[in-house]
Amino acid sequence: MLINGRCHCGNISFKLTWEPEPQEIPARACDCSFCTKHGGVWTSCNTGSLKVTVGDPSFVSKYSFGTKTAQFHICSKCGIVPVVTSQIEGRTYAVVNVNAFEGVAPSLLKRAAASFEAEDETARLSRRKRNWIANVEFIQGCA
C-alpha cells in the first residue's frame, strides 16, 4: 500500500510504502508534552520504505528534546510535524504522523495511547531500531 502524506502547505511531503498490505495501521498517540501539544499520532512499518520530499529546506525546523535522540521535522510555514527521525548507528529511522495522511480511511487506523517516559535511552533506541521505518530517503529542494 502506498500512503501519501504532507504538512498542511505541502512543503514536507512523504510517500510511505507499507509492505505487506496492512489489515490495520497502528496509530500511537504519544503522551509526551511535545506530541500532546502538536497532536502527534505516529506510525511506522519496519518492513516498508519512506521517501520524504522537502520543497524548501529553509522552511523546515528540527527540534529535539529530552534524550535528544529524535528530531521532529516541523514545517515553519504551516507548523505541522509530519515526520520524526532518529539516527541510530549511522542509519536514519523514522515514524510518520497519521494526521498528515491523505486519502487513508480512518477505519484503517487503530488508535492507542503510548507512553515512553519509563524507557532509558538504550531501550528507546532499541525499540526504534526494531519498530521504526529503516528504509528512509530524504529529497531536498523539490517543489
Buried (B, 14 or more C-beta within 10 A) or exposed (E): BEBEBBBEBBBBBBBBBBEEEBEEBBBBBBEBEBBEEBEBBBBBBEEBBBBBBBBBEEBBEEEEEEEEEBBBBBBBBBEBBBBBBBEBEEEBBBBBBBBBBEEBEEEBBEEEEBEBEEEEEEEBBEEBBEBBBBBBEBEEEEE
